């Protein structure tokens, strides 16, 4: 029976397989998200299947809105069989709360900017433009009383 051999890749090959740039791998290593790989006799970094799996985990985590710091914590949580599902769920719920707040903030910005764009007909001189007046601080409220918040 043939024994299955683990795959190995150079930095460029792994980056291509994972859909990231080679410098991204180096960055992840510097941030502690990926372990520094061993080098072969020629000095090339050699990555293993586990590195590809970890990169996929990182990418999917980013797609769900987790920051690199969050991902580092998630990797620590998921790296222990003692971690309960509840810990992971609580961690994800906290991120979900932040994402929902960002969505509310973006909707508020959309309304405020939309109102300013509606007020500006795009004709004439720059002076008197409601968008510029707002940005210059001359008009702190849009006509529909929508306030901008940081």
C-alpha positions as MATLAB code, in Angstrom:
seq = 'XXXXXXXXXXXXXXXXXXXXXXXXXXXXXXXXXXXXXXXXXXXXXXXXXXXXXXXXXXXXXXXXXXXXXXXXXXXXXXXXXXXXXXXXXXXXXXXXXXXXXXXXXXXXXXXXXXXXXXXXXXXXXXXXXXXXXXXXXXXXXXXXXXXXXX';
ca = [
       0.000    0.000    0.000;
       1.242    3.484   -0.860;
       1.870    5.838    2.019;
       0.356    9.302    1.604;
       3.000   12.015    1.715;
       2.187   15.444    3.102;
       2.359   18.311    0.637;
       4.983   21.003    0.995;
       5.187   24.375   -0.696;
       7.514   27.291   -1.095;
       6.242   30.688    0.006;
       5.173   31.630   -3.533;
       3.432   28.301   -4.136;
       1.559   28.383   -0.816;
       0.569   32.003   -1.324;
      -0.844   31.151   -4.752;
      -2.668   28.084   -3.409;
      -4.169   30.135   -0.564;
      -5.025   33.131   -2.767;
      -2.802   35.627   -0.940;
       0.413   37.435   -1.773;
       3.776   36.080   -0.626;
       4.293   39.171    1.537;
       1.034   38.380    3.306;
       2.606   35.148    4.539;
       5.579   37.055    5.899;
       3.238   39.563    7.549;
       1.226   36.761    9.180;
       4.449   35.231   10.458;
       5.497   38.571   11.950;
       2.090   38.921   13.634;
       2.297   35.418   15.072;
      -0.603   34.044   13.017;
       1.645   31.609   11.154;
       4.665   29.825   12.527;
       7.980   30.602   10.891;
       8.551   27.630    8.585;
      11.682   25.540    8.420;
      14.036   26.083    5.513;
      15.240   23.502    3.042;
      18.899   22.974    2.107;
      18.642   25.745   -0.485;
      17.354   28.230    2.105;
      13.766   28.306    0.842;
      10.995   28.380    3.413;
       8.987   25.179    3.288;
       5.337   25.263    4.275;
       3.149   22.279    5.112;
      -0.501   21.271    4.817;
      -1.156   22.696    8.300;
       0.003   26.106    7.092;
      -2.495   26.019    4.221;
      -5.264   25.009    6.621;
      -4.317   27.852    8.954;
      -4.263   30.368    6.075;
      -7.727   29.250    5.027;
      -8.908   29.707    8.624;
      -7.423   33.223    8.680;
      -9.003   34.192    5.354;
     -12.453   32.869    6.298;
     -12.201   34.654    9.643;
     -11.412   37.911    7.862;
     -14.401   37.391    5.555;
     -16.568   37.252    8.698;
     -15.182   40.581    9.896;
     -12.665   39.391   12.464;
      -9.579   41.582   12.909;
      -6.093   40.076   12.945;
      -6.035   40.407   16.738;
      -9.389   38.625   16.904;
      -8.054   35.888   14.642;
      -5.021   35.412   16.854;
      -7.357   34.934   19.820;
      -9.591   32.602   17.809;
      -6.570   30.516   16.849;
      -5.669   30.241   20.520;
      -9.242   29.288   21.431;
      -9.581   26.714   18.681;
      -6.107   25.332   19.292;
      -7.169   23.810   22.585;
      -9.539   20.874   22.919;
     -10.427   22.271   26.347;
     -12.091   25.315   24.804;
     -15.861   25.094   24.985;
     -18.188   25.939   22.150;
     -19.661   28.599   24.420;
     -16.342   30.479   24.521;
     -16.147   30.504   20.742;
     -19.806   31.510   20.444;
     -19.377   34.341   22.964;
     -16.325   35.547   21.074;
     -18.250   35.502   17.769;
     -21.265   37.233   19.350;
     -19.031   40.101   20.453;
     -17.775   40.542   16.864;
     -21.349   40.355   15.566;
     -22.366   43.146   17.942;
     -19.546   45.336   16.602;
     -20.482   44.571   12.996;
     -24.120   45.494   13.653;
     -23.013   48.792   15.212;
     -20.843   49.531   12.174;
     -23.818   48.842    9.913;
     -25.944   51.292   11.928;
     -23.158   53.883   11.705;
     -22.809   53.358    7.944;
     -26.563   53.743    7.451;
     -26.478   56.995    9.408;
     -23.588   58.252    7.260;
     -25.474   57.178    4.133;
     -28.549   59.165    5.164;
     -26.522   62.267    6.037;
     -24.444   62.198    2.864;
     -27.486   61.328    0.757;
     -29.281   64.343    2.140;
     -26.349   66.610    1.319;
     -26.085   65.207   -2.205;
     -29.827   65.746   -2.692;
     -29.494   69.368   -1.520;
     -26.703   70.072   -3.995;
     -27.899   70.442   -7.581;
     -24.318   70.362   -8.878;
     -24.707   73.669  -10.722;
     -23.108   77.032  -10.239;
     -20.188   78.242   -8.192;
     -18.667   76.300   -5.329;
     -19.706   79.006   -2.870;
     -23.010   78.038   -1.300;
     -22.602   74.319   -2.008;
     -24.319   72.490    0.887;
     -21.735   69.694    0.833;
     -18.793   72.092    1.118;
     -20.577   74.203    3.736;
     -21.168   71.119    5.832;
     -17.555   69.959    5.455;
     -16.315   73.449    6.369;
     -18.457   73.311    9.513;
     -20.795   76.098    8.465;
     -23.836   73.808    8.405;
     -23.976   71.203   11.139;
     -27.395   69.862   10.229;
     -28.708   68.690    6.907;
     -32.172   69.881    5.880;
     -33.851   66.676    7.109;
     -32.295   67.204   10.580;
     -29.978   64.239   10.119;
     -26.880   64.759   12.245;
     -23.477   63.395   11.435;
     -21.702   61.588   14.239;
     -18.191   60.227   14.420;
];
